[in-house]
Amino acid sequence: MFSTKSYPLRIQLHLPVYVIYLASTIIQPNISTVAGFYNGSCPTSSANLTVLHTQGGIAVSNNGTLYVGDGASPYALLAFEPNNLTAKQIFTYSNWAAYLSIDPVTSSIYATVFNQNSVVIWPSNRTIPKNPSPNCSDVLHLYKPTGIFIDSLGNIYITSKWCNWVTKWNPNATNATLVAGSLTAASGSDSQHLNTPYGLFVDEIHSLLYVTDAVNNRVQRFALGNLTGVTVAGGNGQGTASNQLNYPSAIRISQRDNSYYICDYYNNRIQRWAIGATYGVTIAGSSTGVAGSALNLLNGPYDIWVDPNTTYMLISDANNCRVQKYLLY
């Protein structure tokens, strides 16, 4: 339930916090709040451009502007300039924007509007598909779209949660092909099926697609053109052990440290999983899955962005209605 109490003056904290975990010994990096209230407050007002409301996806432009899809009406696309805790509202959606992606060539912002069963592109206001319809009859439809990624050629990768698949659309979005999951839209836990896929990431250098397969508590890797996936993280049942995940919702890959960065949503933590490793290390939140609003805790980390040099990451700490910045190196 949202609190109706008055809120303290918001300040941007940047404090070192040291926490030792037994399962995965780490030192928490420096942490700051770059959007929303630092103490995890979730106000009811939607008119205040300094607050967030159980926000969804985040994206960052080349000039460092943070874009956030807010979770309450008017479902705004908010832009936070660097070191500015007051946003600019640049667009509104018909419903919750689940994930965001920025076209690296045109700088257009693509948002998966979950309950509209489409992707909306700003500033053109064009939609994918042109006439949304919630069904899985063919790959030219989206049904509860979640993850999205735009590659350097303008190809658009979109996850359909209820179709249990990922489709690749050409830059004009006139055609689509299946790149993960089954054309029957059936869910499953084998190497050719997904069950409630959420976030995704494309490694263009190696032509690899990564999908957070949420209900299967794993991350699947697909060589583009091959519908047989390989589990690269999790897949050991739901749990808080270092080799387990619990509803992973987003993934990013760092070439610098050769690691996956995974939002382990219901475990309230971020796992750094070295490529080829059999377990992950908690680098944000609680290694035991404890939720909280303290600066060093998370509550439903939904999306993540890692800067190209892996010097820091941003976390959409959804249930704390804030975006957290963690220094990494």
C-alpha positions as CSV (number, residue, x, y, z in Angstrom):
1,M,0.0,0.0,0.0
2,F,1.3,3.5,-0.8
3,S,2.1,5.7,2.1
4,T,0.3,9.1,2.5
5,K,2.8,10.6,4.8
6,S,4.9,13.6,3.8
7,Y,8.3,12.9,2.2
8,P,11.7,14.2,3.2
9,L,13.8,16.3,1.0
10,R,15.3,14.1,-1.7
11,I,19.1,14.2,-1.8
12,Q,21.4,12.2,-4.0
13,L,23.4,9.9,-1.8
14,H,26.8,8.4,-2.8
15,L,27.9,6.3,0.1
16,P,30.2,3.3,0.4
17,V,28.4,0.4,2.0
18,Y,30.3,-2.7,3.0
19,V,28.4,-6.0,3.3
20,I,29.9,-9.4,3.7
21,Y,27.9,-12.4,2.4
22,L,28.7,-16.0,3.4
23,A,27.5,-17.7,0.2
24,S,29.2,-15.2,-2.1
25,T,31.7,-12.9,-0.3
26,I,31.4,-9.5,-1.8
27,I,31.9,-5.8,-0.9
28,Q,28.9,-3.7,-2.0
29,P,30.1,-1.0,-4.4
30,N,29.2,2.7,-4.0
31,I,25.5,3.2,-4.4
32,S,23.4,6.3,-5.3
33,T,19.9,7.0,-6.3
34,V,19.6,8.7,-9.7
35,A,15.8,8.7,-10.0
36,G,13.0,8.5,-7.4
37,F,13.3,8.6,-3.6
38,Y,16.5,7.2,-2.1
39,N,14.6,5.7,0.8
40,G,12.3,3.6,-1.5
41,S,9.1,5.7,-0.9
42,C,6.4,5.2,-3.5
43,P,4.1,8.3,-3.4
44,T,0.6,8.2,-4.9
45,S,0.9,11.4,-6.8
46,S,1.6,11.0,-10.5
47,A,2.0,14.7,-11.2
48,N,5.4,15.1,-9.5
49,L,8.3,14.7,-11.9
50,T,10.7,13.8,-9.1
51,V,9.0,10.5,-8.2
52,L,8.5,7.2,-9.8
53,H,5.6,4.7,-9.5
54,T,6.6,1.0,-9.7
55,Q,8.4,1.8,-13.0
56,G,9.4,-0.7,-15.6
57,G,12.2,-0.6,-18.1
58,I,15.1,1.8,-18.4
59,A,17.4,2.9,-21.1
60,V,20.3,5.3,-21.4
61,S,21.2,7.5,-24.4
62,N,24.7,8.2,-25.7
63,N,24.6,11.6,-23.9
64,G,23.8,10.0,-20.6
65,T,20.1,10.8,-20.4
66,L,18.2,8.1,-18.4
67,Y,14.8,7.2,-19.8
68,V,12.2,5.5,-17.5
69,G,8.8,4.0,-18.3
70,D,6.7,5.1,-15.3
71,G,4.2,2.6,-14.0
72,A,1.2,4.8,-13.1
73,S,-1.2,6.9,-15.2
74,P,-0.4,8.9,-17.4
75,Y,2.2,6.1,-18.0
76,A,4.8,8.7,-18.9
77,L,8.1,8.3,-20.7
78,L,10.4,10.3,-18.4
79,A,13.8,11.7,-19.2
80,F,16.3,12.4,-16.4
81,E,19.4,14.4,-17.5
82,P,22.6,13.5,-15.7
83,N,22.7,14.6,-12.1
84,N,19.2,15.9,-12.3
85,L,16.5,14.2,-10.1
86,T,13.6,16.1,-11.8
87,A,12.5,14.4,-15.0
88,K,11.0,15.8,-18.2
89,Q,7.9,14.1,-19.4
90,I,8.4,13.6,-23.1
91,F,5.6,11.1,-24.1
92,T,2.7,9.2,-22.6
93,Y,1.6,5.6,-23.4
94,S,-1.8,4.1,-23.2
95,N,-0.6,1.7,-20.5
96,W,2.5,0.4,-18.7
97,A,5.7,0.5,-20.8
98,A,7.4,-2.8,-19.8
99,Y,10.8,-2.3,-21.4
100,L,12.6,0.3,-23.4
101,S,15.3,0.2,-26.1
102,I,17.0,3.0,-28.0
103,D,17.8,2.7,-31.7
104,P,21.5,3.2,-31.9
105,V,21.3,4.9,-35.3
106,T,18.1,7.0,-35.1
107,S,17.9,7.5,-31.3
108,S,14.2,6.6,-31.5
109,I,12.9,5.0,-28.3
110,Y,11.0,1.8,-28.6
111,A,8.7,0.7,-25.7
112,T,6.9,-2.6,-25.3
113,V,3.4,-1.4,-24.1
114,F,2.4,-4.6,-22.3
115,N,-1.4,-4.4,-22.3
116,Q,-1.6,-2.7,-25.7
117,N,0.1,-5.8,-27.2
118,S,2.4,-3.6,-29.3
119,V,5.6,-1.7,-29.4
120,V,5.3,2.1,-29.6
121,I,8.1,4.2,-31.1
122,W,8.9,7.7,-30.0
123,P,8.8,10.3,-31.5
124,S,7.0,8.9,-34.6
125,N,4.2,7.3,-32.5
126,R,4.4,4.4,-34.9
127,T,3.4,1.0,-33.6
128,I,4.5,-2.6,-34.1
129,P,2.4,-4.3,-35.4
130,K,0.4,-1.6,-37.1
131,N,-2.9,-3.1,-36.0
132,P,-2.3,-4.8,-32.6
133,S,-4.2,-8.0,-31.7
134,P,-3.6,-10.1,-28.7
135,N,-3.0,-13.6,-30.2
136,C,-0.2,-16.0,-31.1
137,S,-1.7,-17.1,-34.5
138,D,1.5,-16.1,-36.3
139,V,4.8,-14.2,-35.6
140,L,3.4,-10.9,-36.9
141,H,1.4,-10.6,-33.7
142,L,2.6,-9.7,-30.2
143,Y,0.8,-10.9,-27.0
144,K,2.0,-9.2,-23.8
145,P,5.3,-8.0,-25.2
146,T,8.1,-7.6,-22.7
147,G,11.8,-7.5,-23.7
148,I,13.1,-5.5,-26.6
149,F,16.4,-4.9,-28.3
150,I,17.4,-2.8,-31.4
151,D,20.6,-3.9,-33.1
152,S,23.0,-1.7,-35.1
153,L,21.2,-2.5,-38.4
154,G,17.8,-1.5,-37.0
155,N,16.5,-5.1,-36.6
156,I,14.0,-5.3,-33.7
157,Y,14.0,-8.3,-31.3
158,I,10.8,-8.6,-29.2
159,T,9.7,-11.0,-26.5
160,S,6.1,-12.1,-26.4
161,K,5.4,-13.3,-22.9
162,W,2.2,-15.2,-23.6
163,C,3.5,-16.6,-26.9
164,N,6.6,-17.9,-25.2
165,W,8.7,-16.8,-28.1
166,V,11.1,-14.1,-29.4
167,T,10.7,-12.6,-32.8
168,K,13.1,-10.6,-35.0
169,W,11.4,-7.9,-37.1
170,N,13.1,-6.1,-40.0
171,P,13.8,-2.4,-39.6
172,N,10.5,-1.4,-41.2
173,A,8.6,-3.9,-39.1
174,T,6.9,-5.4,-42.1
175,N,8.1,-8.9,-41.5
176,A,9.1,-11.1,-38.6
177,T,10.8,-14.4,-38.0
178,L,11.0,-16.7,-35.0
179,V,14.4,-16.7,-33.2
180,A,13.6,-18.4,-29.9
181,G,10.7,-20.5,-28.7
182,S,8.1,-22.6,-30.6
183,L,5.7,-21.5,-33.4
184,T,3.0,-23.3,-31.5
185,A,3.4,-20.8,-28.7
186,A,3.6,-23.7,-26.2
187,S,5.6,-23.3,-23.0
188,G,8.1,-25.8,-21.9
189,S,11.4,-26.4,-20.1
190,D,13.4,-28.2,-22.8
191,S,16.0,-26.6,-25.0
192,Q,13.5,-25.6,-27.7
193,H,10.9,-24.0,-25.5
194,L,10.5,-21.1,-23.2
195,N,8.1,-20.4,-20.3
196,T,7.2,-16.7,-19.8
197,P,10.3,-15.1,-21.4
198,Y,11.0,-11.5,-20.3
199,G,14.2,-9.6,-20.9
200,L,16.6,-10.2,-23.8
201,F,20.0,-9.1,-25.0
202,V,21.7,-9.5,-28.4
203,D,25.5,-10.0,-28.6
204,E,26.0,-8.8,-32.2
205,I,29.7,-9.6,-32.2
206,H,29.1,-13.3,-31.7
207,S,25.5,-13.4,-33.2
208,L,24.0,-14.7,-29.9
209,L,20.6,-14.0,-28.4
210,Y,20.1,-14.2,-24.6
211,V,16.7,-14.6,-23.1
212,T,15.6,-14.5,-19.4
213,D,13.3,-17.5,-19.2
214,A,11.5,-16.4,-16.1
215,V,9.3,-19.3,-15.0
216,N,12.1,-21.8,-15.9
217,N,14.4,-19.7,-13.6
218,R,17.2,-19.7,-16.2
219,V,18.9,-17.7,-18.9
220,Q,18.9,-19.3,-22.4
221,R,21.5,-18.5,-25.1
222,F,20.6,-19.0,-28.8
223,A,22.9,-18.8,-31.8
224,L,20.9,-16.6,-34.2
225,G,19.4,-19.0,-36.8
226,N,19.3,-21.9,-34.3
227,L,16.1,-22.5,-32.3
228,T,17.9,-24.8,-29.8
229,G,18.9,-23.0,-26.7
230,V,21.6,-23.6,-24.1
231,T,21.2,-22.7,-20.4
232,V,24.0,-20.4,-19.4
233,A,22.7,-19.3,-15.9
234,G,20.3,-20.9,-13.5
235,G,18.3,-23.9,-14.6
236,N,18.7,-25.5,-11.2
237,G,15.2,-24.8,-9.9
238,Q,13.8,-21.8,-8.1
239,G,15.9,-20.8,-5.1
240,T,18.4,-18.4,-3.5
241,A,21.5,-20.6,-3.9
242,S,24.3,-19.1,-6.0
243,N,23.6,-21.5,-8.8
244,Q,19.8,-20.6,-8.8
245,L,17.6,-17.8,-10.0
246,N,14.0,-16.9,-9.2
247,Y,12.1,-15.3,-12.1
248,P,15.0,-13.5,-13.9
249,S,13.7,-10.4,-15.7
250,A,16.6,-8.8,-17.5
251,I,20.2,-9.5,-18.7
252,R,23.1,-7.5,-19.9
253,I,26.5,-8.7,-21.0
254,S,29.9,-7.1,-20.3
255,Q,32.7,-7.7,-22.7
256,R,35.1,-6.1,-20.2
257,D,34.8,-8.8,-17.5
258,N,33.2,-11.5,-19.7
259,S,30.1,-11.7,-17.5
260,Y,26.4,-11.7,-17.5
261,Y,24.5,-9.2,-15.3
262,I,21.2,-10.6,-14.4
263,C,18.1,-9.1,-12.6
264,D,17.1,-11.9,-10.3
265,Y,13.7,-10.4,-9.7
266,Y,12.1,-12.4,-6.9
267,N,15.4,-12.9,-5.2
268,N,15.8,-9.1,-5.0
269,R,19.4,-9.2,-6.2
270,I,21.7,-8.7,-9.2
271,Q,23.8,-11.7,-10.1
272,R,27.1,-11.3,-12.0
273,W,27.6,-14.7,-13.7
274,A,31.0,-15.2,-15.4
275,I,30.5,-16.7,-18.8
276,G,31.0,-20.4,-18.5
277,A,30.6,-20.4,-14.7
278,T,28.2,-22.7,-12.9
279,Y,27.1,-20.1,-10.3
280,G,26.7,-16.3,-9.9
281,V,27.9,-13.8,-7.4
282,T,25.6,-11.2,-5.8
283,I,26.8,-7.7,-6.6
284,A,23.6,-5.8,-5.5
285,G,20.9,-6.6,-3.1
286,S,20.8,-9.5,-0.7
287,S,22.4,-12.8,-1.6
288,T,19.7,-14.6,0.5
289,G,16.8,-12.9,-1.3
290,V,15.8,-10.4,1.4
291,A,13.8,-7.4,0.1
292,G,14.3,-4.0,1.6
293,S,14.4,-0.2,1.0
294,A,17.8,0.4,2.6
295,L,20.4,1.8,0.2
296,N,22.1,-1.5,-0.1
297,L,18.9,-3.5,-0.7
298,L,16.5,-4.0,-3.6
299,N,12.8,-4.8,-3.9
300,G,11.9,-6.3,-7.2
301,P,14.9,-5.3,-9.5
302,Y,13.2,-5.3,-12.8
303,D,15.6,-4.0,-15.4
304,I,19.3,-3.2,-15.6
305,W,21.6,-1.1,-17.8
306,V,25.4,-1.5,-17.8
307,D,27.5,1.2,-19.3
308,P,29.8,0.2,-22.2
309,N,32.9,0.3,-20.1
310,T,31.3,-1.6,-17.2
311,T,32.2,1.2,-14.8
312,Y,28.7,1.3,-13.4
313,M,25.2,-0.2,-13.7
314,L,21.7,1.3,-13.3
315,I,18.9,-0.8,-11.7
316,S,15.2,-0.2,-12.0
317,D,14.4,-1.0,-8.4
318,A,10.7,-1.3,-9.2
319,N,9.0,-1.9,-5.9
320,N,11.1,0.8,-4.3
321,C,10.1,3.2,-7.0
322,R,13.7,4.3,-7.7
323,V,16.6,3.8,-10.0
324,Q,19.9,2.9,-8.3
325,K,23.4,3.4,-9.6
326,Y,26.1,1.0,-8.5
327,L,29.8,1.7,-9.3
328,L,31.4,-1.5,-10.5
329,Y,35.1,-0.7,-11.2
